[in-house]
């Protein structure tokens, strides 16, 4: 009986049933019986290998590949349209992406219902460059990759400033003026905040503004804000309107 009980206890510990422990690599114990939390993790492929195989198809892409264009800000200020995501990989190597939403969509066909994955991704370098995109595919990983490529093509330049009358420090930690963006029923207003306030808003607003590199913002969101895609696009639309504004002096002087 003692030998049987010992074998059962050892098997129970190895299976990790009932919140037990399971031995991992190197004999270390880790909790078993539960799925690892933290959401979907995408394996990032080396950008150097992708750029080595890149064959530019546009005039801007050929100029970037030949080294004639080395600054992404000049491209964005001229209003040139970016049609190849490899341009962003070349000029913004420190760009990071974050998954905002991964869901499924269905459409009815003659052969029945067809399901696809839909991903919404935000990309940014934390220094004034941000983009949002969505993508669809039959599998989750290709959908995320398509969304990342779309977000890179939608990169915009966000001007920084200190537009809050409560601050006046002169550093670039917020926005220069108040701006409003809209998508569907969602309407988001971004107001400059004094230094040290942080980003005041829901989780989607915080993620988009953090990718842009903004530190202190007051935000107001109205409408059906539970729709993450519309909320993210509304924030992006507000930042895009700010980048398209014409001023009699440079935003850096604000």
N, C-alpha and C positions, 0 to 999 in steps of 0.2 A: 504494500500500500504506500509505503514511504517513497519507493522509487517511482510509482505511478504519479503521485502528487508532484514530485519534483519535475518530472517531464512535462506535466500539464502546465505548471507555473512558468517553465522556461518557454514553452510554446506561446503562452498567453503574452509574455513580455515581448517576444519577437514579433507577434502579429500586431501588437499595439491596440488590442481591443479594450473598450471601456476607458479610453483616454490614457492607456498605458504608454510605454516607451518602446521605441524601435531602434535597433542599432543601425547607425549610419556608417559612412566611410570612416575608417580609422578606429572603429569600435566605440565611437561617441554615441551617446543616447540622445534621441530627439523625440518629441511627442508624436505618437502614432494614432491612427484612427480618424484623423481629420484632414481635410483638404487644405492646402496652403492658401492663405488669404493674400490679398493685395492686388487682385484684378489680373487682367491679361497682360503678359509681358512679351514684347516683340523683340526678337533677336535682331540686333542691328548689324548689318553687313558693313565691312570696311569701305569707307568712302573713297580711299585711294584706289582700290581695285575697280570700283565703278567708274571713277574719272579716267582711269587708264583705258577703259574700253569705250569711252564716250566719243561719239562721232557727231559734232555739231551740225545742226540742220538749219539754223537761222544765222543772220548776219551778226546779231549780238552774241550768239554762242561762239561763232568763229573768232570774233574779236577777243572774247574772254579766254578762249583756249590758246590763242596766240600771244596773250599777254598785253594786248593793246588796251584793254579795259581791266582795271584792277580795283576799282572802288565801286561798291554797290550803291552808295549814296548818289553818285553822279548819274547812274542809270535811273534811279527812282525819281530824282529831281527833274530829269529831262522828260519823264513820263513815258519812257519806253516800256513796252509790254514784254514781260518775261514769259516765254513759251516753253522753256526747257528747265526742269528742276535742277539739272546739273550745273547751271549757271550759279544758283544759290549755293550749291555744295562747294563750288570753286571759290566764290567770293566771301562766303560766310561759313567757314569751317567749324565755328563754335556754335552752330545752330542746334537747338534741342527741341524735341517734340514731346507732346503729352496728349494722351487719349482723353477726350472729354466724354464721349459716349460711344458705346458699341451695342447695336440692337439689330433686329431683324425686320425685314419688310417682306410682304407677300403680294403677289399679283396672280390673278386667275387667268389661265390660258385654256386652250382647247384640251390639253392633256391633263389639266388639273391645276392645283396651286403650286406656284414656284416660289421658293423662299430664297432670299439673299441677305447677306450681312451688310449693314450700313455703319460706317465709322465716321466720327467727327473728331478732328485733330487740330490742335493749335501748336504752332512752331514759333520760336523766338530765340534771340540771343541775349536778352536782358539789357541791350544797349540801344533800344529804339527801333528794332526791327521785329515785326510780328506778322503772322499770317494764319488764316483759318481755312480749312478745306474739309470736304466730305468725299467719301468714296464707297462704292458698292462692289461686291463680288460674291461668288458662291461660297467662299470660305472666309474666315475671319482675318487671317493674316494678309491675304491680298487686298482685302477691303481697307485695312489700316495703311498698307503701303500706298494704295491709290490716294487715300486721304492726305497722306504726308506729301506726296508729289503735288497735289492740288494746292495744299497750303503753302508750299514753297513758291509756287507760281503766283500766289496772291500776297506776297510779301509787300509791306508798306513801311515807310519811314515815319516814325512818330516824333514830333518835336516836343522837347521837354522845356520846362520853365518853372517859374514860381509866381503863379497868378493869384494866390490867395492874399486878400487884404489883411489877413490876420498874421501873416508871416513876414514877407518882405526880406528874406535872407539873401535872395539873389542866386541861390544854387538851383541846379536843375534836378529837382526831386519830384515835381508834379507836372501838371499841364499849365500852359500859359493862360488859357481862357476856358470858359465853360462851353461844353459841346454836347449835342444830343444825337443819338443814333436810333434807328428803328428797323425792325424786321418783323413782318406779320403784325400781330397784336402787341408785341413787346416793344417798349420804348424805354431806352436807357439814357440817363443824363449823367454826365461826368463833370464834377466841379473840382477845381483846385483846392487842396487842403493844406493847412500849415504843416510844417515839418514835425514828424514824430507821431502823426495821427495814424498812419498806415492806410491800407486799402479797406474802405468800409463798403461792403457789398456782399452778395451771395457768393457761393463757391465758384460758379462759372465766371463771374465778373473778376474775382480775385485771380483766377488762373490765367485769364487772358491778359490782364493788366500786369501781372507779375512776369509773364513771358516778354512783355514789351519793356520791362525794366522800370516801371513807375512804382514809386514808394508810398506816396501820400495822395489819396483820392477819396472824395465824397461821391457816392453813387446813389442814384435813385432808379429803380426798375418798376415799370408798370406793365400790366397786361398778364398774359398767361406765361409767367416766368418759369414754370415747371418744364416747359419745352426748352431743353438745353441748347438745341441748335439755334433756335430763334434768339435766345438770350446772347449766345456767343456772337452771332452775326450782328446783333444790335450794338454790342460793344465794339466790334470791329468796324462797323459803319460809322460810329462816332469818331473813332480814331482816324478813319480814312477821310472824313469830312474835315477834321482838323488839319491833316496833312495837305489837303487841297485848298485850304484858306489862303488868300492873298493878303499880305501885310505890307505896310509902307516901310517897315524895317525888319531886320532879321529876327526870327523867333529866339535866337540865342541872346538877344539883348533884353528879352522880357524878364 
